Amino acid sequence: MVRLVLVLGDQLTDSLSALQQADKHTDVVVMAEVAAEAEYVPHHPKKIAFLFAAMRKFAVHLRAEGWQVAYTKLDDPENAGSIPAELLRRAQDCGAQTVLATEPGEWRLIHALQDVPLTMTLLPDDRFLATHKEFEDWAEGRKALRMEYFYRDMRRKTGLLMDGDKPAGGKWNFDHDNRKPAKPDMFRAGPPKIEVDPILTEVLELVAARFPDNFGTLHPFQFQTDRAGALHALEHFVTQSLPDFGTYQDAMVEGDPYLYHAVIGLYLNAGLLTPLEVCKRVEQAYLDGLAPLNSVEGFIRQIIGWREFVRGVYFLEGPDYPRRNALNHQRKLPAFYWGAETRMNCISQAVGQTRDLAYAHHIQRLMVTGNFALLAGVNPAQVHEWYLAVYADAYEWVEA
Ligand SMILES: Cc1cc2nc3c(=O)[nH]c(=O)nc-3n(C[C@H](O)[C@H](O)[C@H](O)COP(=O)(O)OP(=O)(O)OC[C@H]3O[C@@H](n4cnc5c(N)ncnc54)[C@H](O)[C@@H]3O)c2cc1C
C-alpha cells in the first residue's frame, strides 16, 4: 500500500528519519510551497526565496535518487494552501491512507498534522543531538537550567573536543579569551558568492510578484540554496573566518554585517547541513592546527550547546511558551523595527542590514534589537513575531 512521506521546508536532509523509514520504490514524497506557511507572519522575501529554491532543488535531488516526489509550487492552480490540505489532496490522488513524517519543529504544525484524518506516524527528528526525553531528564529536578552544564553533557555525549573524559585544553569554556573589539577591515572574507541558476531565477520572480510589500529587499540575493552550496559556505567559513571567530565573537563594527560569523544558521535550520557534521569539520580544523581552541570551542558551544538547549527549552515548556508575558510588557513594537527612521545608530544599522540581508549576527540580535525591546517594555509576542519574520534562519523553536 502506498504511503505518503512528508518532507517540510526545514527537513531538506537525506538522513531525515521519515526518508530513512520509507521505501523509495513504493512511497510518494510530498513537498509543498503553501500560503499558510509563507504568510502566517510577513517573512522576509529572501527567507521565502531561500526556502522555496532549496525545496525545489531538494526535490530534484530526491528524484535523481529514485524517489517519486509530488511537489506543489506556490502558484500551482491546484495548490490546496496548507500542509494538511495538501496531504489530503495527495492522499486522494495516490489512494494513500498513511503518512510518514518527521516531527515538525513547531507545536503549531505538530498539532495540525495530528488533526489530519489519515494515519499519521510522527518520527523523532534525530538530526538534533538531544532527544526530548534526554532534555527532560537533564532538566528534571534542577532549580535553574544552565546551558553550560547541558553543554558539558553534550560534549561528553558527542566526544567533541574531549581528551578521554576531560575537556581538550583542560577547560570546558574559553570565553574569557573571546571578548576583543574588532577593527574595520575591508579584507574580511564574509560569506562566499553564489551562482544564480534557472530554479533560483524562477523562485525570485515568484517571490517578487507574490510578496512585494513584505519588509526586506530581495535583490541582490546572496544565499546558497542547495547542499553543495551550503557545504561550500561551511568550508569557506572554516578556512577564512573560523580562526578569528572566537576572539571577535562579541564584537560589532559599523558597516560590517558578518565579521567572523559563519552565516550557516539558515543551512543548519533547513537541513542542508547537520549539526554534527559541522562540529566535526570545525574540530578537524583544530586537530589539524588550522584554528585555535578558543575559536573552535566557542563555535561548537553555539551549536551543541545553545542551539540544542533552546530547542530543549521550547519543547519542555510547551505550546504556550511563545505567548507568555511574565513581565507584562505591553508597549507596541516601534516602527523603526520595520525601517522607520531613528537616530539610534546601532538600531538603525542592525535593522538596515536585516532589511537588506535577512541576517544580523548574534550580538546585534541580542544586545541591540533584543536588549532595546526588553528595556523599552515591548510586548514579547510582537518581538517574537518580528524575529520570526525578518531572519532567513528564523523558526519558532530557535528564536521564541
Ligand atoms: C533575540 C535572538 C533571536 C535569535 N533568533 C534566531 C533564529 O531565529 N534562528 C537562529 O538560528 N538563531 C537565532 N538566534 C541565535 C543566533 O543569533 C543565530 O543563530 C546566529 O546569529 C546565526 O548566524 P551565524 O550562522 O552567522 O552564527 P554564528 O555566530 O556563526 O554561530 C554558529 C551557529 O551557532 C548556532 N547558534 C549561535 N548562537 C545561538 C543561539 N543563541 N541559539 C541557537 N543557536 C545558536 C547557530 O546555528 C549558528 O549558525 C537568535 C539570537 C537572539 C539573541
The ligand as an SDF file (V2000), in Angstrom:
LIG
                    3D

 53 58  0  0  0  0  0  0  0  0999 V2000
   16.9590   37.6020   20.0270 C   0  0  0  0  0  0  0  0  0  0  0  0
   17.6410   36.4950   19.2740 C   0  0  0  0  0  0  0  0  0  0  0  0
   16.9810   35.8830   18.2190 C   0  0  0  0  0  0  0  0  0  0  0  0
   17.6000   34.8230   17.5290 C   0  0  0  0  0  0  0  0  0  0  0  0
   16.9130   34.2200   16.5160 N   0  0  0  0  0  0  0  0  0  0  0  0
   17.4760   33.1610   15.8880 C   0  0  0  0  0  0  0  0  0  0  0  0
   16.7860   32.4970   14.8570 C   0  0  0  0  0  0  0  0  0  0  0  0
   15.6700   32.8450   14.5050 O   0  0  0  0  0  0  0  0  0  0  0  0
   17.3840   31.4390   14.2470 N   0  0  0  0  0  0  0  0  0  0  0  0
   18.6290   31.0170   14.6250 C   0  0  0  0  0  0  0  0  0  0  0  0
   19.1270   30.0450   14.0460 O   0  0  0  0  0  0  0  0  0  0  0  0
   19.3010   31.6240   15.6000 N   0  0  0  0  0  0  0  0  0  0  0  0
   18.7770   32.6920   16.2280 C   0  0  0  0  0  0  0  0  0  0  0  0
   19.4840   33.3290   17.2050 N   0  0  0  0  0  0  0  0  0  0  0  0
   20.8230   32.8280   17.5670 C   0  0  0  0  0  0  0  0  0  0  0  0
   21.9830   33.4570   16.7540 C   0  0  0  0  0  0  0  0  0  0  0  0
   21.8970   34.8550   16.8160 O   0  0  0  0  0  0  0  0  0  0  0  0
   21.9680   32.9900   15.2990 C   0  0  0  0  0  0  0  0  0  0  0  0
   21.9470   31.5840   15.2670 O   0  0  0  0  0  0  0  0  0  0  0  0
   23.1960   33.4530   14.5420 C   0  0  0  0  0  0  0  0  0  0  0  0
   23.2700   34.8560   14.5660 O   0  0  0  0  0  0  0  0  0  0  0  0
   23.1550   32.9430   13.1050 C   0  0  0  0  0  0  0  0  0  0  0  0
   24.2260   33.4590   12.3740 O   0  0  0  0  0  0  0  0  0  0  0  0
   25.5300   32.6160   12.0560 P   0  0  0  0  0  0  0  0  0  0  0  0
   25.1670   31.3740   11.3270 O   0  0  0  0  0  0  0  0  0  0  0  0
   26.4840   33.5520   11.3920 O   0  0  0  0  0  0  0  0  0  0  0  0
   26.0020   32.2200   13.5090 O   0  0  0  0  0  0  0  0  0  0  0  0
   27.4270   32.0950   14.2180 P   0  0  0  0  0  0  0  0  0  0  0  0
   27.5890   33.2220   15.1570 O   0  0  0  0  0  0  0  0  0  0  0  0
   28.4960   31.8610   13.2380 O   0  0  0  0  0  0  0  0  0  0  0  0
   27.1830   30.7750   15.1100 O   0  0  0  0  0  0  0  0  0  0  0  0
   27.2180   29.4750   14.5310 C   0  0  0  0  0  0  0  0  0  0  0  0
   25.9310   28.7380   14.7310 C   0  0  0  0  0  0  0  0  0  0  0  0
   25.6730   28.5220   16.1100 O   0  0  0  0  0  0  0  0  0  0  0  0
   24.2680   28.4770   16.3440 C   0  0  0  0  0  0  0  0  0  0  0  0
   23.9300   29.4770   17.3620 N   0  0  0  0  0  0  0  0  0  0  0  0
   24.6760   30.5100   17.7610 C   0  0  0  0  0  0  0  0  0  0  0  0
   24.0870   31.1530   18.7820 N   0  0  0  0  0  0  0  0  0  0  0  0
   22.9230   30.5340   19.0090 C   0  0  0  0  0  0  0  0  0  0  0  0
   21.8510   30.7410   19.9290 C   0  0  0  0  0  0  0  0  0  0  0  0
   21.8630   31.7120   20.8460 N   0  0  0  0  0  0  0  0  0  0  0  0
   20.7870   29.9280   19.8610 N   0  0  0  0  0  0  0  0  0  0  0  0
   20.7570   28.9280   18.9480 C   0  0  0  0  0  0  0  0  0  0  0  0
   21.7510   28.6750   18.0640 N   0  0  0  0  0  0  0  0  0  0  0  0
   22.8120   29.4690   18.1000 C   0  0  0  0  0  0  0  0  0  0  0  0
   23.5920   28.7660   15.0220 C   0  0  0  0  0  0  0  0  0  0  0  0
   23.1940   27.5460   14.4430 O   0  0  0  0  0  0  0  0  0  0  0  0
   24.6870   29.4330   14.2130 C   0  0  0  0  0  0  0  0  0  0  0  0
   24.5350   29.2460   12.8340 O   0  0  0  0  0  0  0  0  0  0  0  0
   18.8970   34.3940   17.9040 C   0  0  0  0  0  0  0  0  0  0  0  0
   19.5520   35.0400   18.9530 C   0  0  0  0  0  0  0  0  0  0  0  0
   18.9350   36.0700   19.6330 C   0  0  0  0  0  0  0  0  0  0  0  0
   19.6690   36.7260   20.7540 C   0  0  0  0  0  0  0  0  0  0  0  0
  1  2  1  0
  2  3  1  0
  2 52  2  0
  3  4  2  0
  4  5  1  0
  4 50  1  0
  5  6  2  0
  6  7  1  0
  6 13  1  0
  7  8  2  0
  7  9  1  0
  9 10  1  0
 10 11  2  0
 10 12  1  0
 12 13  2  0
 13 14  1  0
 14 15  1  0
 14 50  1  0
 15 16  1  0
 16 17  1  0
 16 18  1  0
 18 19  1  0
 18 20  1  0
 20 21  1  0
 20 22  1  0
 22 23  1  0
 23 24  1  0
 24 25  2  0
 24 26  1  0
 24 27  1  0
 27 28  1  0
 28 29  2  0
 28 30  1  0
 28 31  1  0
 31 32  1  0
 32 33  1  0
 33 34  1  0
 33 48  1  0
 34 35  1  0
 35 36  1  0
 35 46  1  0
 36 37  1  0
 36 45  1  0
 37 38  2  0
 38 39  1  0
 39 40  1  0
 39 45  2  0
 40 41  1  0
 40 42  2  0
 42 43  1  0
 43 44  2  0
 44 45  1  0
 46 47  1  0
 46 48  1  0
 48 49  1  0
 50 51  2  0
 51 52  1  0
 52 53  1  0
M  END
$$$$
